[in-house]
Every structure is written in C-alpha cells, then in structure tokens.
Amino acid sequence: MNERLLNRLRARLARAIAPPALQDSIHISGLIRAREVPFDSIEEWRTWWLGEFDNSGRMIRAPRMSEKEKERYTVAACENILVSSGITQVLNYIGANSGNSTAFAQYFGVGNIAISQLNSNDTSVAGEYFRAAPSLSTISGTQIDISTFFGSTQGNGSITNAGLFGGAATGSTGTGTLMTHSLFTYTKVNGTPITADYLLSYS
C-alpha cells in the first residue's frame, strides 16, 4: 500500500475516533414593515391584527387577518442591524444561569434627522421624536414579530431611522439602551394610523 493512501486512511480513522468539535453559528437579521392600516383605534387594531394569548403566552386564537391580508397594507420596509448593546444583551441572555434578563424591546422609537449609514456602536436614534411601547411579540418558528401601533395623530412626519430600546427604557425619548437600529425611510401622514411590524429572525 502506498504511503499517501495509508496516511489518508489514518486520517479518516483519527476523525472517526475523535471527530472535530461541532461549531454552531447564529445570524440574526431584522426587517421593519410600515403598514398603513384601516383601524380607528388601538382596540380595533388589536382585534384584527393580533392573536389572543393565555396567561402562559400560548396563542389561543390566531389573528383575524392573515399574513397575506396584512401584506396588502405594507407601504415601506427596511432592514436593521443589531447594535453592540443588542448583541451583548443576546449573549448575556444565552449565557445567563437564571431566568432574569434585561428587557430587549420595551419601546420602538423613530427619528427625523438625516442619516446615511448605521454603525454597530450607535447608541441613539438620530433625532428621535416619538416612541411607543410594542403591543405584542409573536414568535413563529425562528422569527419574532414585534408589533407597535401608531395612532392617526402619533409620530407624524418624515421618519429617517428607527430602533428598539430596552434596558430600563421609558416613554421619554432618549431613555434606555438602543438594541437595534435601522435606516427607515417613511413619511407618516396625519390622520393615517400605522403598525410597525419589527421582524427579527435567526438562521
């Protein structure tokens, strides 16, 4: 048997006895969809747009509107990045030895200052002028949909960027820790309610 073939067989045997360590990788991506909806109140929006859940978080009624129906109302869509604080929060959650973790998506904020690029070390939404608390987070497979309702008179104007805030964020702009950031080009017109569906998925 020639030496090259013998070495190849030895290598195969070594891998079979002690296989190389498995490596897992995770990629988190995000997409924000602005959807101009035909609802006059947040209660009406909840009834049609969101599912119903029991106290343990299990869905007991699916949303009355299907994803295909919801897509008809989409008027803008933008990708986002997980900024440094958001990455740290995800890693802390994965490595935590208890069930406690800092909140990740307490508020969804929008800004109106011109911005051309995002950076992983961003700590604020440029020109943040309005924020609202998400109404519901729905997990489906490897994706979570964080839905936030803006009433007809809320958050009106030209939106240039947006992000999710956690870590003790409040209803006051500029508070909390920026977890995600997106160039979000959309103009919200007075009198038009919207829902911002923030989709985060991993692969």
Sequence and secondary structure as in RCSB ss.txt:
>XXXX:A:sequence
MNERLLNRLRARLARAIAPPALQDSIHISGLIRAREVPFDSIEEWRTWWLGEFDNSGRMIRAPRMSEKEKERYTV
AACENILVSSGITQVLNYIGANSGNSTAFAQYFGVGNIAISQLNSNDTSVAGEYFRAAPSLSTISGTQIDISTFF
GSTQGNGSITNAGLFGGAATGSTGTGTLMTHSLFTYTKVNGTPITADYLLSYS
>XXXX:A:secstr
  HHHHHHHHHHHHHHHS         EEEEEEEEE   SSHHHHHHHHS EE TTS EEE  SS HHHHHTTEE
EEEEEEE HHHHHHHHHHHH SSS    S SEEEEE S      TT  S TTEEEEE  SEEEEETTEEEEEEEE
 TTSS EEEEEEEEEESS  SSTT SEE EEEEEEEEE TT  EEEEEEEEE 
